[in-house]
Amino acid sequence: MSDFDLMRASEQTRDVVVVGGGAAGLSAALNLARVRRSVLVIDAGEPRNAPAVHVGAHGILGRDGISPLELLRLGREEVVSYGGRVVSGRVAQIHRDGAAFSVVTESGQRVRARRVLVATGLVDELSDVPGLAERWGRDVLHCVYCHGWEIRDKAIGVLGSFHQALLFRQMSKDITLFRHIGAELTDEQWEQLAALGVAVVDGEVTGLEADGEDRLAGVRLASGVVVPVQELVVAPRFVARAGFLDGLVPTVREHPMGVGEQLQVDGSGFTGVPGVWAAGNVSDVLAGVPAAAAAGVTAAAAIHMDLLTADAKAAAASRAAGGNAFSGPVEAEVSRRVLGVRAHGLEQFFDGGER
């Protein structure tokens, strides 16, 4: 959809604007559209797992190994099939606009929304070792659940993470832990690595080596020594994409495991700010694709219930303001006296016997 189309879409107030069109955002939009909520997804087109397009997205029941870009394409089609809208754009700011929100894109377009779901994901901040970023998502990886099976039985290097050395030892007997500039290992950790047959290399890592077919061939140390590996596992710092929420939602907080920063939400994805939910990696940096999608579904249900409650209260207030003579309790009593059991649709059981 063009910016012109987005401007036309902004002429009405949407029930929900979803910021971010990944697994969480599209799952939420799909479920909201299916319960007849007007929903608009604004997506910048920068999925976190795009570099893994040739590796595939894994752990997705019925779709294991699908290209992450194909998964999103299918998701967008499903949202649109139920009347949802998906547009290209990057949200720059969200602020309150009366009883609703004004969502502003970097191109200056504005969309009004009664509720907002933030599903912008995260940024993987890699170590500054030369070559890591260029090979990220190919043979420089981080998630055993996402890519472990695909690199099983290969020579795998692990950059500075004892935890990941344990994780990937399950996938291969040929594991080398490069201590790099990481923390000292405890005696217990040394003993466990030795018992598992994990090699440990001291010294700072200064680069990567590739073969003639541009496949990872080794890790270069400051000493000049090159240690052969076929895959390298790293531990990025995960940082939520939430800068555009400044002034609306409290700042991101450190993950309990110290692996990055994320928005704080409750079990439904509620941020604590009325009208604003978050789902996916922006609020759970360790969530894989299935978990992110599930969080989107959960948030969608909470948002729909919140809107239902608001709509019911507004309808009751409007009815009372219209001068109706009967209050809720009086209306119920009149109904009981006039209709008796039929007030609840039970007359079929009391007018001549069971049917």
Disulfide bonds with the S-S distance in Angstrom:
none
